[in-house]
Amino acid sequence: MSASVAAPAVRSRVRENRGVILALLAIVGFTALTVLAASSTRLGSLDPEATDPEGARALSRLVQDEGVTVHKTTTVRDTLAVLNQNTDATLLVVSAGVQDDPDSQQRLAALLNPAPRAQTVLLAPSPDSLATLAPGVEISGFAPPEVLEPQCSGDLQNRAGNALMGGYRYNAGAAAGTALACYLSDGGASLVTLDRTSARPAVTIFGSAAALTNAHLAENGNAALTMGALGTRPHLVWFLASRTDPDLLATSTPTVTDLIPKWVGLALAQVVIVVLALAWWRGRSLGPVVTEPLPVVVRAAETTEGRARLYRKISARGHAAESLRGASLSRLRSDLHLPPTADLNAVAVAVDARGGRDSASVVRCFDPTPPTSDADLVRLADELDELEQEVRRS
């Protein structure tokens, strides 16, 4: 009986506090969305601090273990400042953030070009970047990343062996100086290395950045190839280009929209939803419950009779029988000095041990089958009362 009474009580409490529950669910949901959005913004693709599959924390850690200092930068101005302080450095340009903006690509290449002392590594550069940073290298095609053989005479490439390359294919036939084309496929090379000349620094061009990511670094020879390209100098400047960089904007002064972080919109939406939910909840609330003393004292017998009349009015014989069995079982536990958690079988065995009825007869008295008539319900009440009297007399 306790379980049947507890279930409506729980449903009633949930119904009374549904406003609070909905508000809490809204807060939790939008907080989770905000955290995920902020995480994805902070830990972007090829970020040296990102631990997600598209990040590059694993490669950054491997390079640092070899004694290379990694400098993460997000603006051209900071990048050039670090390069001026550390002349013996490798510059890794991750330009995915400006890949779809030709104007930003041109400005990026023009701003980085005056740094000929830094060995430069480009990841899937655009034609505009190639024209400035690697003149003579042209894009000859594109295919999804795939595992390829080196097919060139480079020591690093042959030590690394097969690697996840592909992506853009390049033709370096018109480039000045010595060019090494590796990982050939579909009439082009997925990895091009250009020696330093008087007009430009040494440049390494990857057609795809897949080999640098946490998801694929441990596969094939990806780790050896990428570490060899990035870990030859004591400093590695890891530049994550972005269109919000003031130096890459069409105007030198960024707009208000450019300066607002992306997560601000989600945070504002969360605040608005929570405020609306709280307003809806408080608008429907009738205020706290006011307790008042009863004008009369109702006897327990009258309460019992009133409940019985309600059961009879709706023909709830099964519920009434369940109430009778539950109350009788509780009194038997008390008379037999059993714990409140004792089940029916334990009570039946204790009655049998007292010298009263056998345990099977006791179990039959508590048969959960609902009575089909009022006479059956009365008969059940008499049997339970008789059983309790026998236990008390024994």
PADO-740349 format. One record per residue (C-alpha): x, y, z. Coordinates in nm, 3 decimals, padded with zeros to 5 digits, m for minus. Each point is the difference from the previous one (the first is absolute). Layout:
<pts>
+---------+---------+---------+
|      c1 |      c2 |      c3 |
+---------+---------+---------+
|       X |       Y |       Z |
...
+---------+---------+---------+
</pts>
This chain:
<pts>
+---------+---------+---------+
|      c1 |      c2 |      c3 |
+---------+---------+---------+
|  00.000 |  00.000 |  00.000 |
|  00.286 |  00.241 |  00.072 |
|  00.116 | m00.015 | m00.362 |
| m00.349 |  00.078 | m00.132 |
| m00.032 |  00.298 |  00.231 |
|  00.351 |  00.131 | m00.075 |
| m00.049 |  00.004 | m00.377 |
| m00.289 |  00.252 |  00.003 |
|  00.189 |  00.208 |  00.256 |
|  00.304 |  00.020 | m00.230 |
| m00.217 |  00.088 | m00.299 |
| m00.172 |  00.269 |  00.204 |
|  00.330 |  00.156 |  00.106 |
|  00.128 | m00.004 | m00.358 |
| m00.321 |  00.166 | m00.119 |
|  00.021 |  00.268 |  00.270 |
|  00.365 |  00.080 | m00.075 |
|  00.000 | m00.040 | m00.377 |
|  00.094 |  00.366 | m00.045 |
|  00.317 | m00.040 |  00.207 |
|  00.086 | m00.326 | m00.176 |
| m00.042 |  00.155 | m00.346 |
|  00.212 |  00.300 |  00.098 |
|  00.277 | m00.226 |  00.132 |
| m00.009 | m00.213 | m00.315 |
|  00.023 |  00.314 | m00.214 |
|  00.299 |  00.126 |  00.200 |
|  00.180 | m00.335 | m00.022 |
| m00.072 | m00.038 | m00.371 |
|  00.115 |  00.344 | m00.104 |
|  00.300 | m00.016 |  00.230 |
|  00.107 | m00.321 | m00.172 |
| m00.049 |  00.160 | m00.341 |
|  00.201 |  00.304 |  00.102 |
|  00.284 | m00.213 |  00.136 |
|  00.011 | m00.207 | m00.317 |
| m00.007 |  00.308 | m00.220 |
|  00.271 |  00.171 |  00.201 |
|  00.208 | m00.318 | m00.005 |
| m00.029 | m00.037 | m00.376 |
|  00.095 |  00.367 | m00.046 |
|  00.301 | m00.020 |  00.228 |
|  00.117 | m00.337 | m00.123 |
| m00.015 |  00.055 | m00.373 |
|  00.132 | m00.211 | m00.284 |
|  00.379 | m00.055 |  00.018 |
|  00.022 |  00.197 |  00.325 |
|  00.319 | m00.112 |  00.182 |
| m00.194 | m00.002 |  00.329 |
| m00.307 | m00.188 | m00.129 |
| m00.054 | m00.359 |  00.111 |
| m00.294 | m00.073 | m00.231 |
|  00.059 | m00.216 | m00.313 |
|  00.047 |  00.306 | m00.227 |
|  00.244 |  00.166 |  00.241 |
|  00.380 | m00.036 |  00.003 |
|  00.095 | m00.022 |  00.368 |
|  00.170 | m00.338 | m00.050 |
|  00.235 |  00.137 | m00.268 |
|  00.072 |  00.311 |  00.206 |
|  00.097 | m00.215 |  00.298 |
|  00.225 | m00.224 | m00.208 |
|  00.182 |  00.299 | m00.146 |
|  00.046 |  00.152 |  00.346 |
|  00.138 | m00.330 |  00.131 |
|  00.276 |  00.037 | m00.260 |
|  00.103 |  00.333 |  00.155 |
| m00.188 |  00.230 | m00.238 |
| m00.180 |  00.300 |  00.151 |
| m00.350 |  00.042 | m00.145 |
| m00.139 |  00.355 | m00.026 |
| m00.371 |  00.010 | m00.076 |
| m00.110 |  00.324 | m00.168 |
| m00.332 |  00.118 | m00.141 |
|  00.089 |  00.332 | m00.165 |
|  00.252 |  00.103 | m00.264 |
|  00.142 |  00.266 |  00.231 |
|  00.074 | m00.249 |  00.280 |
|  00.141 | m00.248 | m00.250 |
|  00.248 |  00.248 | m00.145 |
|  00.096 |  00.113 |  00.351 |
|  00.086 | m00.357 |  00.103 |
|  00.193 | m00.057 | m00.324 |
|  00.203 |  00.317 |  00.058 |
|  00.093 | m00.118 |  00.349 |
|  00.079 | m00.358 | m00.110 |
|  00.175 |  00.009 | m00.335 |
|  00.074 | m00.375 | m00.012 |
| m00.361 | m00.109 | m00.022 |
| m00.249 | m00.196 | m00.206 |
| m00.323 |  00.178 | m00.092 |
| m00.307 | m00.222 | m00.033 |
| m00.286 |  00.184 | m00.171 |
| m00.347 | m00.147 |  00.066 |
| m00.215 |  00.213 | m00.229 |
| m00.327 | m00.198 |  00.021 |
| m00.160 |  00.295 |  00.178 |
|  00.043 |  00.221 | m00.309 |
| m00.016 | m00.269 | m00.268 |
| m00.329 |  00.126 | m00.148 |
|  00.102 |  00.368 | m00.005 |
|  00.235 |  00.084 | m00.292 |
|  00.061 |  00.354 |  00.128 |
|  00.113 | m00.125 |  00.340 |
|  00.219 | m00.263 | m00.170 |
|  00.176 |  00.265 | m00.208 |
|  00.060 |  00.225 |  00.300 |
|  00.121 | m00.297 |  00.205 |
|  00.256 | m00.099 | m00.264 |
|  00.117 |  00.358 | m00.048 |
|  00.049 |  00.054 |  00.374 |
|  00.190 | m00.326 |  00.053 |
|  00.223 |  00.040 | m00.307 |
|  00.255 |  00.237 |  00.164 |
|  00.120 | m00.282 |  00.231 |
|  00.245 | m00.191 | m00.222 |
|  00.208 | m00.135 |  00.288 |
| m00.275 | m00.225 |  00.134 |
| m00.050 | m00.341 | m00.152 |
| m00.368 | m00.001 | m00.101 |
| m00.250 | m00.288 |  00.001 |
| m00.331 |  00.058 | m00.180 |
| m00.307 | m00.220 |  00.046 |
| m00.221 | m00.020 | m00.310 |
|  00.077 |  00.359 | m00.107 |
| m00.220 |  00.184 | m00.247 |
|  00.121 |  00.116 | m00.342 |
|  00.030 |  00.356 |  00.138 |
|  00.235 | m00.117 |  00.276 |
|  00.206 | m00.209 | m00.241 |
|  00.048 |  00.292 | m00.237 |
|  00.171 |  00.199 |  00.277 |
|  00.158 | m00.257 |  00.232 |
|  00.091 | m00.268 | m00.255 |
|  00.012 |  00.156 | m00.350 |
| m00.010 | m00.254 | m00.280 |
| m00.193 | m00.265 |  00.195 |
| m00.345 | m00.059 | m00.143 |
| m00.298 | m00.210 |  00.107 |
| m00.055 | m00.281 | m00.250 |
| m00.296 | m00.178 |  00.161 |
| m00.170 | m00.120 |  00.314 |
| m00.096 | m00.340 |  00.142 |
| m00.104 | m00.120 |  00.347 |
|  00.289 | m00.083 |  00.238 |
|  00.139 | m00.352 | m00.045 |
|  00.304 | m00.201 |  00.103 |
|  00.275 |  00.043 | m00.263 |
|  00.360 | m00.111 | m00.051 |
|  00.276 |  00.265 | m00.005 |
|  00.122 | m00.068 | m00.358 |
|  00.282 |  00.253 |  00.034 |
|  00.365 |  00.017 |  00.108 |
| m00.054 |  00.198 |  00.321 |
|  00.163 | m00.155 |  00.308 |
| m00.275 |  00.113 |  00.238 |
| m00.278 | m00.124 | m00.226 |
|  00.159 | m00.340 | m00.054 |
|  00.067 | m00.045 |  00.372 |
| m00.360 |  00.081 |  00.074 |
| m00.134 | m00.227 | m00.274 |
| m00.368 | m00.013 | m00.079 |
| m00.202 |  00.292 |  00.137 |
| m00.351 |  00.145 | m00.012 |
|  00.042 |  00.263 | m00.269 |
| m00.217 |  00.088 | m00.298 |
| m00.221 |  00.308 |  00.007 |
|  00.135 |  00.266 | m00.238 |
|  00.246 | m00.109 | m00.271 |
|  00.278 |  00.239 | m00.097 |
|  00.226 |  00.051 | m00.300 |
|  00.332 |  00.164 |  00.091 |
|  00.162 | m00.005 | m00.344 |
|  00.009 |  00.380 | m00.033 |
|  00.125 |  00.069 |  00.353 |
|  00.337 |  00.165 |  00.043 |
|  00.272 | m00.204 |  00.166 |
| m00.001 | m00.370 |  00.083 |
| m00.343 | m00.155 |  00.049 |
| m00.066 | m00.347 |  00.139 |
| m00.340 | m00.148 | m00.086 |
| m00.116 | m00.300 |  00.207 |
| m00.310 | m00.214 |  00.049 |
| m00.104 |  00.019 | m00.363 |
| m00.352 | m00.078 | m00.116 |
| m00.228 |  00.109 | m00.284 |
|  00.268 |  00.207 | m00.176 |
|  00.111 |  00.200 |  00.304 |
|  00.187 | m00.011 |  00.331 |
| m00.163 |  00.015 |  00.342 |
|  00.322 |  00.117 |  00.166 |
|  00.234 |  00.256 | m00.157 |
|  00.324 |  00.124 |  00.157 |
|  00.172 |  00.311 | m00.139 |
|  00.355 |  00.090 |  00.096 |
|  00.075 |  00.351 |  00.120 |
|  00.084 |  00.267 | m00.257 |
|  00.089 |  00.367 |  00.026 |
| m00.363 |  00.090 | m00.065 |
| m00.173 | m00.236 |  00.244 |
|  00.064 | m00.236 |  00.291 |
| m00.006 | m00.379 | m00.015 |
| m00.361 | m00.107 | m00.043 |
| m00.174 | m00.332 |  00.064 |
| m00.351 | m00.036 | m00.141 |
| m00.247 | m00.265 |  00.124 |
| m00.300 | m00.067 | m00.225 |
| m00.199 | m00.122 |  00.300 |
|  00.023 |  00.065 |  00.375 |
| m00.152 | m00.338 |  00.094 |
|  00.338 | m00.151 |  00.096 |
|  00.050 |  00.264 |  00.271 |
| m00.326 | m00.061 |  00.186 |
| m00.042 | m00.198 |  00.322 |
| m00.224 | m00.247 | m00.185 |
|  00.266 | m00.110 | m00.252 |
|  00.340 |  00.094 |  00.144 |
|  00.076 | m00.352 |  00.128 |
| m00.086 | m00.165 | m00.333 |
|  00.260 | m00.113 | m00.257 |
|  00.294 |  00.243 | m00.016 |
| m00.202 |  00.313 |  00.076 |
|  00.179 |  00.080 |  00.327 |
|  00.350 | m00.041 | m00.144 |
| m00.081 |  00.210 | m00.307 |
| m00.167 |  00.288 |  00.183 |
|  00.255 |  00.011 |  00.283 |
|  00.279 |  00.006 | m00.258 |
| m00.163 |  00.295 | m00.173 |
| m00.072 |  00.199 |  00.318 |
|  00.272 | m00.100 |  00.245 |
|  00.327 |  00.086 | m00.174 |
|  00.043 |  00.341 |  00.168 |
| m00.008 |  00.097 |  00.370 |
| m00.316 |  00.212 | m00.038 |
| m00.332 | m00.079 | m00.167 |
| m00.241 |  00.290 | m00.057 |
| m00.346 | m00.158 | m00.033 |
| m00.210 |  00.268 | m00.170 |
| m00.379 | m00.049 | m00.011 |
| m00.121 |  00.261 | m00.248 |
| m00.347 |  00.148 |  00.051 |
| m00.212 |  00.253 | m00.185 |
| m00.051 |  00.186 |  00.329 |
|  00.369 |  00.098 | m00.008 |
| m00.001 |  00.382 | m00.045 |
|  00.294 | m00.026 | m00.241 |
| m00.201 | m00.229 | m00.229 |
| m00.317 |  00.209 | m00.006 |
| m00.089 |  00.222 | m00.294 |
|  00.036 |  00.299 |  00.231 |
|  00.261 |  00.042 |  00.268 |
| m00.264 |  00.054 |  00.272 |
| m00.214 | m00.306 |  00.090 |
| m00.374 |  00.043 |  00.032 |
| m00.196 | m00.061 |  00.321 |
| m00.128 | m00.329 | m00.143 |
|  00.354 | m00.122 | m00.064 |
|  00.098 |  00.069 |  00.360 |
| m00.294 | m00.185 |  00.157 |
|  00.086 | m00.365 |  00.080 |
| m00.222 | m00.261 | m00.161 |
| m00.117 | m00.140 |  00.334 |
| m00.160 |  00.331 |  00.104 |
| m00.305 | m00.063 | m00.222 |
| m00.057 | m00.344 |  00.153 |
|  00.041 |  00.139 |  00.350 |
| m00.257 |  00.273 | m00.067 |
| m00.242 | m00.255 | m00.143 |
|  00.045 | m00.211 |  00.313 |
| m00.075 |  00.298 |  00.227 |
| m00.312 |  00.091 | m00.199 |
| m00.137 | m00.357 |  00.013 |
|  00.065 | m00.031 |  00.373 |
| m00.165 |  00.336 |  00.072 |
| m00.306 | m00.097 | m00.206 |
| m00.022 | m00.337 |  00.176 |
|  00.021 |  00.162 |  00.343 |
| m00.262 |  00.259 | m00.098 |
| m00.234 | m00.275 | m00.122 |
|  00.054 | m00.200 |  00.318 |
| m00.057 |  00.293 |  00.234 |
| m00.297 |  00.120 | m00.204 |
| m00.179 | m00.333 |  00.049 |
|  00.087 | m00.032 |  00.368 |
| m00.277 |  00.052 |  00.252 |
|  00.243 |  00.082 |  00.278 |
|  00.100 | m00.203 |  00.305 |
| m00.246 | m00.235 |  00.171 |
| m00.172 |  00.158 |  00.301 |
| m00.069 | m00.234 |  00.292 |
| m00.305 |  00.058 |  00.217 |
| m00.129 | m00.189 |  00.304 |
| m00.294 | m00.228 | m00.070 |
| m00.332 |  00.134 |  00.129 |
| m00.093 | m00.344 |  00.134 |
|  00.182 | m00.317 |  00.098 |
| m00.084 | m00.290 | m00.229 |
|  00.009 | m00.339 |  00.167 |
|  00.206 | m00.275 | m00.161 |
| m00.309 | m00.220 | m00.030 |
| m00.180 |  00.264 | m00.205 |
|  00.300 |  00.036 | m00.230 |
|  00.007 | m00.375 | m00.051 |
| m00.372 | m00.013 | m00.071 |
|  00.026 |  00.289 | m00.244 |
|  00.276 | m00.171 | m00.191 |
| m00.196 | m00.324 | m00.004 |
| m00.302 |  00.180 | m00.147 |
|  00.220 |  00.148 | m00.272 |
|  00.139 | m00.344 | m00.085 |
| m00.353 | m00.140 | m00.016 |
| m00.125 |  00.286 | m00.216 |
|  00.260 | m00.064 | m00.270 |
| m00.007 | m00.381 |  00.053 |
|  00.370 | m00.001 |  00.089 |
| m00.014 | m00.343 |  00.164 |
|  00.354 | m00.085 | m00.109 |
|  00.145 |  00.315 |  00.155 |
| m00.202 | m00.053 |  00.320 |
|  00.114 | m00.362 |  00.022 |
|  00.361 |  00.112 | m00.047 |
| m00.040 |  00.249 |  00.283 |
| m00.144 | m00.268 |  00.228 |
|  00.281 | m00.247 | m00.076 |
|  00.268 |  00.268 |  00.047 |
| m00.137 |  00.114 |  00.336 |
| m00.046 | m00.358 |  00.121 |
|  00.351 | m00.100 | m00.105 |
|  00.143 |  00.301 |  00.183 |
| m00.184 | m00.091 |  00.323 |
|  00.110 | m00.364 | m00.027 |
|  00.364 |  00.106 | m00.026 |
| m00.043 |  00.202 |  00.318 |
| m00.176 | m00.283 |  00.187 |
|  00.266 | m00.251 | m00.111 |
|  00.288 |  00.238 |  00.082 |
|  00.125 | m00.004 | m00.359 |
|  00.181 |  00.289 | m00.172 |
| m00.213 |  00.232 | m00.221 |
|  00.182 | m00.135 | m00.307 |
| m00.104 | m00.363 |  00.058 |
| m00.182 | m00.140 | m00.301 |
| m00.314 | m00.216 | m00.010 |
|  00.192 | m00.329 |  00.006 |
|  00.187 |  00.101 |  00.316 |
| m00.330 |  00.095 |  00.167 |
| m00.160 | m00.333 | m00.103 |
|  00.293 | m00.199 |  00.142 |
| m00.019 |  00.194 |  00.327 |
| m00.376 | m00.066 |  00.032 |
|  00.058 | m00.371 | m00.063 |
|  00.274 | m00.001 |  00.266 |
| m00.240 |  00.153 |  00.251 |
| m00.216 | m00.311 | m00.032 |
| m00.280 |  00.171 | m00.188 |
| m00.082 | m00.054 | m00.364 |
|  00.238 | m00.163 | m00.241 |
|  00.200 |  00.233 | m00.224 |
| m00.187 | m00.097 | m00.319 |
| m00.334 |  00.101 |  00.153 |
|  00.146 |  00.336 |  00.106 |
|  00.129 |  00.068 | m00.352 |
| m00.344 | m00.079 | m00.146 |
| m00.155 |  00.270 |  00.220 |
|  00.219 |  00.254 | m00.177 |
| m00.078 | m00.117 | m00.354 |
|  00.026 |  00.323 | m00.212 |
| m00.293 | m00.099 | m00.221 |
| m00.254 |  00.289 |  00.019 |
| m00.342 | m00.095 |  00.146 |
| m00.284 | m00.008 | m00.252 |
| m00.281 |  00.106 |  00.236 |
| m00.062 |  00.184 |  00.324 |
| m00.068 | m00.333 |  00.169 |
|  00.347 | m00.124 | m00.098 |
|  00.153 |  00.319 |  00.138 |
| m00.183 | m00.043 |  00.332 |
|  00.105 | m00.366 |  00.011 |
|  00.364 |  00.107 | m00.051 |
| m00.023 |  00.250 |  00.286 |
| m00.144 | m00.269 |  00.230 |
|  00.274 | m00.248 | m00.091 |
|  00.275 |  00.254 |  00.066 |
| m00.158 |  00.103 |  00.330 |
| m00.032 | m00.365 |  00.105 |
|  00.364 | m00.061 | m00.088 |
|  00.114 |  00.295 |  00.211 |
| m00.211 | m00.120 |  00.295 |
|  00.153 | m00.347 | m00.021 |
|  00.352 |  00.143 |  00.003 |
| m00.073 |  00.215 |  00.303 |
| m00.153 | m00.297 |  00.190 |
|  00.290 | m00.235 | m00.080 |
+---------+---------+---------+
</pts>
